[in-house]
């Protein structure tokens, strides 16, 4: 059996982000969202072209 440790309360972590860093993070987030949307569209198109046509 392992040693039981008392449960510690969660700790709060505070960070400081400069405005330019925050803007870079937002730009990267937007770019990644656009990339995900484009990849989802490509996936849907590929899946649609793989399905046999209903007659």
VMD Tcl script that draws the C-alpha trace (Angstrom):
set ca {
  {0.00 0.00 0.00}
  {1.16 3.51 -0.73}
  {1.36 6.34 1.74}
  {-1.80 8.41 1.98}
  {-1.29 12.15 1.72}
  {-3.81 14.70 2.93}
  {-5.73 16.35 0.13}
  {-4.40 19.84 -0.49}
  {-6.76 22.64 -1.49}
  {-6.35 23.87 -5.07}
  {-3.91 26.72 -5.51}
  {-4.53 29.83 -7.57}
  {-1.89 30.77 -10.11}
  {-1.62 34.39 -11.16}
  {0.15 35.33 -14.37}
  {0.88 38.60 -16.08}
  {0.48 38.92 -19.83}
  {1.56 41.98 -21.73}
  {-0.89 43.51 -24.18}
  {1.27 42.63 -27.16}
  {1.52 39.02 -25.97}
  {-2.24 38.89 -25.48}
  {-2.78 40.23 -29.00}
  {-0.40 37.60 -30.40}
  {-2.31 34.87 -28.56}
  {-5.63 36.17 -29.90}
  {-4.24 36.33 -33.44}
  {-2.93 32.78 -33.15}
  {-6.29 31.61 -31.76}
  {-8.13 33.21 -34.69}
  {-5.70 31.71 -37.20}
  {-6.10 28.25 -35.65}
  {-9.90 28.56 -35.66}
  {-9.80 29.42 -39.37}
  {-7.51 26.46 -40.01}
  {-9.84 24.11 -38.13}
  {-12.82 25.42 -40.10}
  {-10.98 24.88 -43.39}
  {-9.95 21.36 -42.39}
  {-13.50 20.52 -41.32}
  {-14.75 21.71 -44.70}
  {-12.16 19.58 -46.51}
  {-13.15 16.59 -44.41}
  {-16.84 17.07 -45.18}
  {-16.08 17.39 -48.90}
  {-13.92 14.25 -48.84}
  {-16.61 12.31 -46.98}
  {-19.29 13.54 -49.40}
  {-17.24 12.47 -52.43}
  {-16.67 9.01 -50.89}
  {-20.39 8.33 -50.47}
  {-22.11 6.59 -53.40}
  {-24.79 8.64 -55.11}
  {-28.36 7.73 -54.16}
  {-30.49 6.72 -57.14}
}
mol new
graphics top color blue
foreach p $ca { graphics top sphere $p radius 0.5 }
foreach p [lrange $ca 0 end-1] q [lrange $ca 1 end] { graphics top cylinder $p $q radius 0.2 }
display resetview
